[in-house]
Every structure is written in C-alpha cells, then in structure tokens.
Amino acid sequence: MTKKYFGIDGIRGPVNSKNINGDMFFKFGLASGTYFRSQKKIKQTAIIAKDTRLSGYTLEPALVSGLTSAGMHVYTLGPLPTNGLAMLTKSMRANLGIMITASHNPHQDNGLKLFGPDGMKLSDKIEKKIESLIDKKISIHLSQPKKLGRVKRLETGTKDYLKILKKNFTKDFNLRGLRIVIDCANGAGYKAGPELLKSLGAKVITIGVKPNGLNINKSCGSTYPNKIKSAVIKNKAHLGISLDGDADRIIMCDEKGNIIDGDQIIAALAIRWKSKKMLKGGVVGTLMSNYGLEKFFKSKKIRFIRANVGDRYVKEKMQKNNFNLGGEQSGHIILGKFATTGDGLLVALEVLFAIRKVKKASTYFNKFKKIPQILENIDVVNKDIINHPDTKKSIKIVEKLMKGQGRILVRKSGTESKIRVMGESENKELLKNCVDLISRKIK
C-alpha cells in the first residue's frame, strides 16, 4: 500500500497547494496528535521547530491548533536545525517532534518531518496509521473543551541543542586558532551554527545568516558550495562548512578550495573511526553513492551496503545491520554513535575534532578517486513520466550500452517535482551520451 501524503522524507510541496496549507496542517496536527495520544505509556506532548520560511508563520499556528484540538500539549521552539528538534524530542520525552521545513527546497515550498519519542523519523507503518486518520471526519478526533492541549513557547531550544552537541566531545575540545567559513543557507542553522563555532573559540566568517523568509537556500547553502569555496580562499580559512535549509545536510571545503561532498566526508570519517576502533559493522550508503567509494571501502576491508535514497532508509539499514555510520552523497550523514538523523553541525564538529591540531583539512579528506559521475535533475509536471514506454525503452538501450562499463540510475525525486538521471563510467563520452539520451527523452 502506497502512502497518500508522506514521501521519503515527510510531507513536502508548494505552499498553498493541495497538501501544504493551513487547512491540511490542521488535519495533520489533529491526526498525528490523535495517534500519539492513544500511546498511553508516555505523556501527551509535542514539540515543534521550523526553518526560516515566511510560510512557517501560516502553517505553524494551524499545526498547533490541530495538535491541541487532539488534546496534545505543545512546545514551540522557533528556528532550529532538524536534528536539534530530534534530540530535544528524545531528551524532553515528548510523544512527537515536528519540524516544519522543506529542507534544501526553495522558499515557495514547505513541509513536515515527524519524529517519534526515540528521536527517530516515523516508520512507514506509523505514517500509514496517521494517514488513515487524516481523511476521517474531524469531529471524531476533537477533544472535549476541558481536555484541550496547552501551548508554550520554549526560548532555550538552541542553547539546549548546542549543549547536547558539545557533550559528545571532550571538555577541553576547542577551535582556537582555526578560521572557519560557515554558510547557513539563511535557514534553520543561522543562529546555532555561528554560535556553536564561536563558543569553541574559532574565528568565524558567516554567510547566509540574514534570513528574510524568502531567501532560504537562494544561491547559498549546500546546493551552492562555490560560495564557501570563494570565501575560504579569500579569507585563507582552514575549513568551509555549508548547510542546507534545515541544517541536516553538510558539504565542506578544505583549505585549498576543494569541495568535499558527502561521499568524501563519509570515507574520511570511516577511516578515522576504524583506526580508533569506533566503527561498528560497516557503512551504509545509497544507490547514489559513487562507485569509487564502494571500491575504496572494499580495498580497506570495510563493509559497504547501499540503501534506497533518503536518510530514513539509510538509518533503517544501519539499525538492521548494527552499523553506526551512514549517509548520502548530498551530505545527509548519520553518526549513529551520537544521533538518529542527519546533522550538519554534528558532522562538522566531528571533522573539526579530527583536524584541530594539524589544521589541514586536505590531509583528512580526498580518500578515494571518484568514478566520473553525471547527475541530471529534470523538472517535470508529472513524475509518472518515468513509467512511460518511451522512457523505459531509452533506459533499456542505455543499460545495454553501459553493461560492464558503468551504471545508470533513473528515479523520481522524493522531495521535488523532478526526475533524477545519474550515470557513472570511466568512459566519459559514453557516460555523457547515455545520460543525454535518457534526459532528452524525458524532456
């Protein structure tokens, strides 16, 4: 049974569309509140954080109204990274944590990410149970007036989150003598990111820390890494950090101006963790992980497993196989020893802890040679075009052409109205021609 509202990472879409509007957010709040209210083992509390989109001011009150109408007590935290919300959901022993965000998408989109009392993203099973409640008659779920929930603003969310992050490292850990560029994408990490680095003694050069509700991810953040590259070179910084809109992704830049994607970060972390005997089991990547990463781990005798795209699926594979490291090329990286979901700031601290003495990120990264890869993101009106006979025919042709020389992956984006066409091969001409063939057919 496919899900009606939830995608691979919560609910997401254009604001004031069929699912992302005040009416639907009231229903989402009422349905999720009704489901978790029935779990009598824990108190009936939900906490809500958000990124900096203007639409958050419209959607949050509707969500709160739905939750309190179901009898849930609600704490609102304001702008906070997604993993901060996940960590506080667990530490506050809440039933439910809800992040209002559309992650790396532009400001005109918004959505929800839901976390359970363990700080984990909700399973498909629970999401389907919540969906079954959404379309039922509203009056069935409404609480009696004396059982309505209360709402309170919690001003210490950022402070509490940073305290949890720092507890994962030694008390004497500091960043004195390091110059760091951080691009917060005008998003949820615009306060927490600079505050964290400065509190540890670093000299911080900031980008994307002036959100106006409309500039989140606009020509900045992890999808525009050249921004930190230029700033690192200009300021002779030791490291560049680039977050996305809800700060669960990270792309980095070393002191030489080399852009470091999620695959290279994961490789560096895995090697260090293995040498320190911290690596548990192996590493989980995704179908999009570069084949060069897989070959590298094989040479280092590190187990590598691929999951479907989406950090929730990475986490599920990690749990199933008892691994403690996994992530995506896009920069979603899960440090299972410390967190339940991707956290750009936590990953940055782990890297900074490793390079704090040598102060040369280039010696830490670039562990493997990438297989040439092309990723084409194609805007579409209907993602089901991927199942059109002509699309399928072009994919079969390409698979025959690339057999033994590379691989091709064509998939629907789980978060945007796009089809993603990814190819890998040492034969660059063949690679380009194959990706172009499929892309032209879809267009």
C-alpha positions as CSV (number, residue, x, y, z in Angstrom):
1,M,0.0,0.0,0.0
2,T,1.5,3.3,-1.1
3,K,1.3,6.4,1.1
4,K,-1.1,9.2,0.2
5,Y,0.6,12.2,1.9
6,F,4.0,11.1,3.1
7,G,7.0,10.9,0.8
8,I,10.5,9.6,1.5
9,D,11.2,12.4,3.9
10,G,7.9,13.6,5.4
11,I,5.5,15.8,3.6
12,R,6.6,18.5,1.2
13,G,5.3,20.6,-1.7
14,P,4.5,24.2,-2.8
15,V,2.8,26.4,-0.2
16,N,-0.9,26.8,-0.5
17,S,-1.1,23.7,-2.7
18,K,-3.4,20.8,-2.0
19,N,-1.3,19.5,1.0
20,I,0.8,22.5,2.2
21,N,-1.8,24.9,3.5
22,G,-3.4,25.8,6.8
23,D,-6.4,23.5,6.4
24,M,-4.2,20.5,5.8
25,F,-1.8,21.3,8.5
26,F,-4.6,21.5,11.0
27,K,-5.6,18.0,9.8
28,F,-2.0,16.7,10.0
29,G,-1.8,18.0,13.6
30,L,-5.2,16.6,14.6
31,A,-4.4,13.2,13.0
32,S,-0.8,12.9,14.4
33,G,-2.0,14.1,17.8
34,T,-4.8,11.6,17.9
35,Y,-2.5,8.8,17.0
36,F,0.2,9.6,19.7
37,R,-2.5,10.5,22.3
38,S,-3.5,6.8,22.1
39,Q,0.0,5.7,23.1
40,K,-0.7,5.9,26.8
41,K,2.8,4.9,28.1
42,I,4.1,8.5,27.6
43,K,2.9,12.0,28.3
44,Q,0.9,13.7,25.6
45,T,3.4,16.4,24.4
46,A,4.5,17.5,21.0
47,I,7.4,19.9,20.3
48,I,7.6,22.0,17.1
49,A,10.6,23.6,15.4
50,K,10.9,25.2,12.0
51,D,13.2,26.7,9.4
52,T,13.0,30.4,8.3
53,R,10.4,30.3,5.5
54,L,7.8,33.0,5.6
55,S,5.1,30.3,5.2
56,G,6.1,28.9,8.6
57,Y,4.1,31.7,10.2
58,T,1.0,30.5,8.4
59,L,1.5,26.8,8.8
60,E,2.7,26.6,12.4
61,P,-0.5,28.0,14.0
62,A,-2.6,25.6,12.0
63,L,-0.5,22.7,13.1
64,V,-0.6,23.8,16.7
65,S,-4.4,24.2,16.5
66,G,-4.7,20.6,15.2
67,L,-2.4,19.1,17.9
68,T,-4.1,21.0,20.8
69,S,-7.5,20.1,19.4
70,A,-6.5,16.5,19.8
71,G,-5.5,17.1,23.4
72,M,-1.8,17.3,22.9
73,H,0.3,19.9,24.9
74,V,2.7,21.8,22.6
75,Y,6.0,23.5,22.9
76,T,7.2,25.7,20.0
77,L,10.9,26.2,19.7
78,G,11.2,28.6,16.7
79,P,14.1,28.2,14.1
80,L,16.2,25.1,15.0
81,P,18.2,22.5,12.9
82,T,16.2,19.3,12.3
83,N,18.5,17.1,14.4
84,G,18.2,19.7,17.2
85,L,14.4,19.0,17.1
86,A,15.0,15.2,17.1
87,M,17.5,15.4,20.0
88,L,15.1,17.6,22.1
89,T,12.1,15.3,21.3
90,K,14.1,12.5,22.9
91,S,15.6,14.5,25.8
92,M,12.2,16.1,26.7
93,R,10.5,12.7,26.5
94,A,7.9,14.1,24.1
95,N,5.5,11.9,22.2
96,L,6.2,13.7,19.0
97,G,8.6,16.1,17.3
98,I,7.6,18.0,14.2
99,M,9.9,20.0,12.0
100,I,8.3,22.5,9.6
101,T,10.7,22.6,6.7
102,A,11.2,21.8,3.1
103,S,14.9,21.3,3.7
104,H,17.0,22.3,0.6
105,N,14.0,23.3,-1.5
106,P,13.3,27.0,-2.3
107,H,11.2,29.3,-0.1
108,Q,8.0,28.6,-2.0
109,D,7.9,25.0,-0.8
110,N,7.4,23.8,2.8
111,G,6.5,20.7,4.6
112,L,6.8,18.5,7.7
113,K,9.3,15.9,9.1
114,L,7.9,13.9,12.0
115,F,9.9,12.2,14.8
116,G,8.8,9.8,17.5
117,P,9.7,9.8,21.2
118,D,13.0,8.0,20.4
119,G,14.1,10.8,18.2
120,M,13.8,8.6,15.1
121,K,11.8,9.5,11.9
122,L,8.5,7.8,11.9
123,S,8.3,4.4,10.2
124,D,6.2,3.8,7.1
125,K,3.8,1.8,9.3
126,I,3.1,4.7,11.7
127,E,2.9,7.2,8.8
128,K,0.2,5.0,7.2
129,K,-1.7,4.8,10.5
130,I,-1.6,8.7,10.7
131,E,-2.7,8.9,7.1
132,S,-5.7,6.7,7.9
133,L,-6.8,9.3,10.4
134,I,-6.4,12.4,8.2
135,D,-9.3,11.9,6.0
136,K,-11.8,10.8,8.7
137,K,-14.5,13.2,9.9
138,I,-12.8,15.9,12.0
139,S,-15.3,15.9,14.8
140,I,-14.4,12.3,15.7
141,H,-11.0,13.3,16.9
142,L,-11.8,16.6,18.7
143,S,-11.2,16.7,22.4
144,Q,-13.7,17.9,25.0
145,P,-13.1,21.6,26.0
146,K,-11.6,20.7,29.3
147,K,-9.1,18.3,27.7
148,L,-7.7,20.6,25.1
149,G,-3.9,20.9,25.0
150,R,-1.9,24.0,26.1
151,V,0.8,25.8,24.1
152,K,4.1,27.2,25.4
153,R,7.0,28.9,23.7
154,L,10.4,27.5,24.7
155,E,13.1,30.0,24.3
156,T,16.0,27.8,25.2
157,G,15.9,25.4,22.2
158,T,19.1,26.5,20.6
159,K,21.0,26.6,23.9
160,D,19.8,23.1,24.9
161,Y,20.7,21.6,21.4
162,L,24.2,23.0,21.5
163,K,24.7,21.7,25.0
164,I,23.8,18.2,23.8
165,L,26.2,18.5,20.8
166,K,29.1,19.6,23.0
167,K,28.6,16.7,25.4
168,N,29.7,14.3,22.7
169,F,33.3,15.6,22.8
170,T,36.0,16.1,25.5
171,K,35.7,19.0,27.8
172,D,39.0,20.5,26.6
173,F,37.9,20.5,22.9
174,N,38.3,23.9,21.4
175,L,38.8,25.5,18.0
176,R,41.1,28.3,19.0
177,G,43.5,29.2,16.1
178,L,41.0,28.0,13.4
179,R,39.4,30.2,10.8
180,I,36.1,28.7,9.6
181,V,33.7,29.8,7.0
182,I,30.1,28.7,7.6
183,D,27.2,29.2,5.1
184,C,23.9,28.6,6.9
185,A,21.7,29.0,3.8
186,N,19.6,31.6,5.5
187,G,17.9,28.7,7.2
188,A,17.3,26.9,10.4
189,G,21.0,26.8,11.5
190,Y,21.6,30.6,11.1
191,K,21.8,31.1,14.9
192,A,23.1,27.7,16.1
193,G,25.9,27.3,13.6
194,P,27.9,30.5,14.2
195,E,27.1,30.4,17.9
196,L,28.5,26.9,18.3
197,L,31.8,27.6,16.5
198,K,32.3,30.9,18.3
199,S,31.7,29.3,21.7
200,L,34.5,26.9,20.9
201,G,36.9,29.7,20.2
202,A,37.0,29.7,16.3
203,K,37.2,32.8,14.2
204,V,34.1,32.6,12.2
205,I,33.2,34.1,8.7
206,T,29.5,33.8,8.1
207,I,27.4,33.6,5.0
208,G,23.6,33.1,4.8
209,V,22.8,34.3,8.3
210,K,20.3,37.0,7.4
211,P,17.0,35.2,6.7
212,N,14.1,37.3,5.5
213,G,11.6,34.5,4.9
214,L,12.2,34.4,1.1
215,N,16.0,33.9,0.8
216,I,16.4,30.4,2.3
217,N,18.7,28.3,0.0
218,K,18.7,31.1,-2.5
219,S,22.1,31.0,-4.2
220,C,23.7,29.8,-0.9
221,G,24.0,26.7,1.3
222,S,24.9,23.2,0.4
223,T,23.5,23.3,-3.1
224,Y,25.8,26.2,-3.9
225,P,29.1,25.1,-2.5
226,N,31.1,27.5,-4.6
227,K,30.0,30.2,-2.2
228,I,32.1,28.7,0.6
229,K,34.9,27.9,-1.8
230,S,35.4,31.5,-2.7
231,A,35.1,32.6,0.9
232,V,37.6,30.0,2.1
233,I,40.2,31.1,-0.4
234,K,39.6,34.9,0.2
235,N,39.8,34.6,4.0
236,K,42.6,31.9,4.0
237,A,40.3,29.8,6.2
238,H,41.1,26.3,7.4
239,L,37.7,24.9,6.5
240,G,34.4,25.8,4.9
241,I,31.0,24.4,6.1
242,S,27.9,24.7,4.0
243,L,24.5,23.7,5.5
244,D,21.1,23.4,3.8
245,G,17.8,25.0,4.8
246,D,17.2,22.7,7.9
247,A,20.9,22.0,8.6
248,D,20.7,18.3,8.3
249,R,23.0,18.3,5.3
250,I,26.6,19.4,5.0
251,I,29.0,20.0,2.2
252,M,32.6,21.1,3.1
253,C,35.6,22.8,1.5
254,D,39.2,22.2,2.5
255,E,41.8,25.0,2.9
256,K,42.9,24.5,-0.8
257,G,39.4,25.2,-2.1
258,N,38.5,21.6,-2.9
259,I,34.7,20.9,-2.5
260,I,34.1,17.9,-0.2
261,D,30.8,16.1,-0.8
262,G,29.0,13.6,1.4
263,D,30.8,10.6,0.0
264,Q,34.3,12.0,0.7
265,I,33.2,13.1,4.2
266,I,31.9,9.6,4.9
267,A,35.1,8.0,3.6
268,A,37.2,10.2,5.9
269,L,35.0,9.5,8.9
270,A,35.0,5.7,8.3
271,I,38.8,5.5,8.1
272,R,39.3,7.5,11.3
273,W,36.6,5.6,13.2
274,K,38.1,2.3,12.1
275,S,41.6,3.4,13.3
276,K,40.1,4.4,16.6
277,K,38.0,1.2,16.8
278,M,34.8,3.3,16.8
279,L,33.4,1.9,13.5
280,K,30.7,-0.6,14.2
281,G,29.9,-3.2,11.4
282,G,30.5,-1.0,8.4
283,V,29.0,1.9,6.4
284,V,25.6,2.4,4.7
285,G,25.4,4.5,1.5
286,T,22.7,4.8,-1.1
287,L,22.0,4.0,-4.7
288,M,23.5,7.4,-5.5
289,S,26.8,6.8,-3.6
290,N,29.8,7.0,-6.0
291,Y,31.1,3.6,-7.1
292,G,34.6,4.9,-6.2
293,L,33.5,5.0,-2.6
294,E,32.4,1.3,-2.8
295,K,35.7,0.3,-4.3
296,F,37.6,2.3,-1.7
297,F,35.8,0.6,1.2
298,K,36.4,-2.8,-0.4
299,S,40.2,-2.1,-0.5
300,K,40.1,-1.1,3.2
301,K,38.1,-4.2,4.1
302,I,35.2,-2.1,5.3
303,R,31.7,-3.5,4.7
304,F,29.5,-1.2,2.5
305,I,25.8,-1.6,1.9
306,R,23.5,0.5,-0.3
307,A,20.1,1.7,0.8
308,N,17.3,3.5,-1.1
309,V,17.8,7.2,-1.4
310,G,16.6,9.1,1.8
311,D,18.3,9.3,5.2
312,R,15.5,7.4,6.9
313,Y,16.2,4.4,4.7
314,V,19.9,4.8,5.5
315,K,19.1,4.8,9.2
316,E,16.9,1.7,8.8
317,K,19.7,-0.2,7.1
318,M,22.1,0.9,9.8
319,Q,19.8,-0.4,12.5
320,K,19.1,-3.6,10.7
321,N,22.8,-4.4,10.2
322,N,24.0,-2.8,13.5
323,F,26.2,-0.2,11.7
324,N,26.9,3.2,13.2
325,L,27.9,5.2,10.2
326,G,25.9,6.0,7.0
327,G,24.9,8.8,4.7
328,E,24.3,10.2,1.3
329,Q,26.4,12.0,-1.3
330,S,24.2,15.1,-0.8
331,G,25.6,15.5,2.7
332,H,23.0,13.7,4.8
333,I,25.3,11.9,7.2
334,I,24.2,10.0,10.2
335,L,26.7,9.4,13.1
336,G,24.9,6.6,14.8
337,K,27.0,6.8,17.8
338,F,25.6,10.3,18.5
339,A,22.4,11.0,16.5
340,T,19.3,9.5,15.0
341,T,19.2,11.6,11.8
342,G,21.5,13.8,9.7
343,D,23.1,16.7,11.4
344,G,25.4,19.1,9.6
345,L,26.8,20.8,12.7
346,L,27.5,17.5,14.5
347,V,29.4,16.2,11.4
348,A,31.3,19.5,11.3
349,L,32.3,19.1,14.9
350,E,33.5,15.5,14.3
351,V,35.7,16.7,11.4
352,L,37.0,19.7,13.3
353,F,37.8,17.5,16.3
354,A,39.9,15.3,13.9
355,I,41.8,18.2,12.3
356,R,42.0,20.6,15.2
357,K,45.8,20.1,15.7
358,V,47.1,19.7,12.2
359,K,44.7,22.4,10.9
360,K,44.8,21.0,7.4
361,A,41.5,19.6,6.1
362,S,43.1,18.5,2.8
363,T,45.1,15.8,4.7
364,Y,41.9,14.4,6.2
365,F,39.7,14.3,3.1
366,N,40.1,13.1,-0.5
367,K,40.5,9.5,0.5
368,F,39.4,8.0,-2.8
369,K,39.2,8.7,-6.5
370,K,35.7,9.3,-7.8
371,I,34.4,7.4,-10.8
372,P,33.2,10.1,-13.2
373,Q,29.5,10.8,-12.5
374,I,26.8,12.9,-14.1
375,L,23.6,13.8,-12.3
376,E,20.8,15.4,-14.4
377,N,17.8,16.8,-12.5
378,I,14.9,17.2,-14.8
379,D,11.8,19.4,-13.9
380,V,8.6,17.5,-14.7
381,V,4.9,18.2,-14.3
382,N,4.2,14.5,-13.5
383,K,6.9,12.2,-12.1
384,D,5.0,9.2,-13.5
385,I,6.6,10.0,-16.9
386,I,9.3,7.7,-15.6
387,N,6.9,4.8,-16.4
388,H,6.2,6.0,-19.9
389,P,7.0,3.3,-22.5
390,D,9.4,5.7,-24.4
391,T,11.3,6.4,-21.1
392,K,11.6,2.7,-20.3
393,K,12.8,2.0,-23.8
394,S,15.5,4.6,-23.6
395,I,16.6,3.2,-20.2
396,K,16.9,-0.3,-21.6
397,I,19.0,1.0,-24.5
398,V,21.4,2.8,-22.1
399,E,21.7,-0.2,-19.8
400,K,22.8,-2.4,-22.8
401,L,25.3,0.3,-23.9
402,M,26.8,0.7,-20.4
403,K,26.8,-3.0,-19.5
404,G,30.2,-3.8,-18.0
405,Q,31.4,-0.2,-18.3
406,G,29.3,1.7,-15.8
407,R,25.8,2.0,-14.3
408,I,22.7,4.2,-14.8
409,L,20.1,5.1,-12.2
410,V,16.8,6.8,-13.1
411,R,14.5,7.7,-10.2
412,K,11.7,10.0,-9.0
413,S,12.8,12.7,-6.6
414,G,11.1,12.1,-3.3
415,T,11.1,15.8,-2.4
416,E,10.7,17.7,-5.6
417,S,8.9,17.6,-9.0
418,K,12.0,16.2,-10.7
419,I,13.3,13.0,-12.3
420,R,16.9,12.4,-11.4
421,V,19.1,10.7,-14.0
422,M,22.5,9.6,-12.7
423,G,25.2,7.7,-14.6
424,E,28.7,6.6,-13.7
425,S,31.5,5.3,-16.0
426,E,35.2,5.7,-16.7
427,N,34.2,6.2,-20.3
428,K,33.3,9.9,-20.1
429,E,32.0,10.1,-23.7
430,L,29.8,7.1,-23.3
431,L,28.6,8.4,-19.9
432,K,27.5,11.8,-21.3
433,N,25.8,10.3,-24.3
434,C,23.8,7.8,-22.2
435,V,22.7,10.4,-19.7
436,D,21.8,12.8,-22.5
437,L,19.8,10.1,-24.3
438,I,17.5,9.5,-21.3
439,S,17.3,13.1,-20.3
440,R,16.2,14.2,-23.8
441,K,13.6,11.5,-23.9
442,I,12.1,12.6,-20.6
443,K,12.2,16.3,-21.5
